[in-house]
Amino acid sequence: MKIISVGTCKGGVGKTAISTNIAAMLAKEGSRVLYVDSDPQCNATEAFGISLITEEGRPSFKESETVCALFMPGLKTIKDVVLKPEDERGYLYEEIPTLHAIPGSMALMYTERNLITGLASGNPAYGESE
């Protein structure tokens, strides 16, 4: 298994464009790809055809169904949050069946703060605090 990660703190340098195109290219060539959108802007999630908002203007996903769930103590595993081919929320599995995604969430803006607060509080759900 090979892991490819694209990241930098600088905005506007093409991280999403590069990483989504690499993911799609590898998947079209037959590789099994899991794209984890860990950017609160969620542009990669939307680039893969995953709708974050319903036609009624409500969120398509609960936070427990996005990448945020991986940072919540004791809630979910990757298997729980990766979109399945039968999911009907807009993912284009028919075109690239080997490309899977874990949707991003705007709530990621608060995840770092929540993790730090949880650790500092000594909450055992967050592991041992030092």
C-alpha positions in Angstrom: 0.0 0.0 0.0 1.3 3.4 -1.0 0.3 6.6 0.8 0.4 9.9 -1.0 -0.2 13.1 1.0 -0.4 16.7 -0.3 -0.2 19.5 2.3 1.1 22.9 3.1 -0.1 25.8 5.2 0.1 28.2 2.3 -3.2 28.8 0.6 -3.8 29.0 -3.2 -0.9 26.8 -4.3 -3.0 24.0 -5.9 -3.1 21.4 -3.2 -6.7 20.4 -4.0 -6.3 20.5 -7.7 -3.2 18.4 -7.7 -4.4 15.9 -5.1 -7.8 15.3 -6.7 -6.4 14.9 -10.1 -3.7 12.5 -8.9 -6.4 10.5 -7.0 -8.7 10.3 -10.1 -5.8 9.4 -12.4 -4.6 6.6 -10.1 -8.1 5.3 -9.7 -8.8 5.3 -13.4 -5.7 3.3 -13.9 -7.1 0.7 -11.5 -5.5 1.6 -8.2 -7.8 1.6 -5.1 -7.8 5.2 -3.8 -9.2 6.6 -0.6 -9.3 10.4 -0.6 -9.6 12.0 2.8 -10.7 15.6 2.6 -9.2 17.2 5.7 -9.6 20.8 4.5 -12.5 22.8 6.1 -13.2 24.4 2.8 -14.3 20.9 1.4 -13.4 21.8 -2.2 -12.1 18.2 -2.8 -15.3 16.7 -1.5 -17.3 18.8 -3.9 -14.8 18.2 -6.7 -15.6 14.5 -6.5 -19.3 15.3 -6.9 -20.2 14.9 -3.2 -22.9 17.4 -2.3 -22.5 18.9 1.1 -25.9 20.7 1.1 -29.2 19.2 0.1 -31.6 20.9 -2.3 -33.5 22.1 0.8 -30.4 23.8 2.1 -29.6 21.3 4.9 -26.3 19.6 5.4 -26.1 16.3 3.5 -23.9 14.7 6.3 -23.9 14.6 10.0 -20.5 15.4 11.5 -20.3 11.8 12.6 -20.3 10.9 8.8 -17.4 13.1 7.8 -13.6 13.2 8.5 -14.5 15.0 11.8 -15.7 11.7 13.2 -12.1 10.3 13.0 -11.1 13.0 15.6 -14.1 12.4 17.9 -13.2 10.2 20.9 -14.4 6.6 20.5 -16.9 7.2 17.7 -15.9 6.1 14.3 -13.3 4.2 12.2 -12.4 4.9 8.6 -14.7 2.0 7.5 -17.6 3.9 9.2 -17.2 7.2 7.4 -15.9 6.2 3.9 -18.7 6.7 1.4 -20.0 3.4 0.0 -20.9 2.9 -3.7 -24.6 2.6 -2.8 -24.6 6.0 -1.1 -27.0 8.3 -2.9 -25.5 11.7 -1.9 -24.0 12.5 -5.3 -20.8 10.5 -5.5 -19.8 9.4 -9.0 -18.9 5.8 -8.3 -20.2 4.6 -11.7 -17.4 6.6 -13.4 -14.5 5.7 -11.2 -15.5 2.7 -9.0 -12.0 2.4 -7.3 -12.1 6.0 -6.0 -13.6 6.4 -2.5 -13.7 9.4 -0.3 -14.2 10.5 3.2 -16.1 13.8 3.0 -14.7 17.0 4.6 -16.5 19.2 6.9 -16.5 22.9 7.7 -16.4 21.8 11.4 -12.8 20.9 10.9 -12.1 24.6 11.8 -12.9 23.7 15.4 -11.3 20.2 15.5 -7.9 21.3 16.7 -9.3 23.4 19.4 -11.6 20.6 20.5 -8.8 18.1 20.6 -6.6 20.4 22.7 -9.4 21.2 25.1 -10.3 17.6 25.5 -6.7 16.6 26.2 -6.1 19.5 28.6 -9.3 18.6 30.5 -7.9 15.1 31.3 -11.0 13.6 29.6 -10.0 9.9 29.3 -11.8 9.7 25.9 -9.0 11.7 24.5 -6.2 9.6 25.9 -3.7 10.4 28.6 -2.8 14.1 29.1 0.7 15.0 30.0 
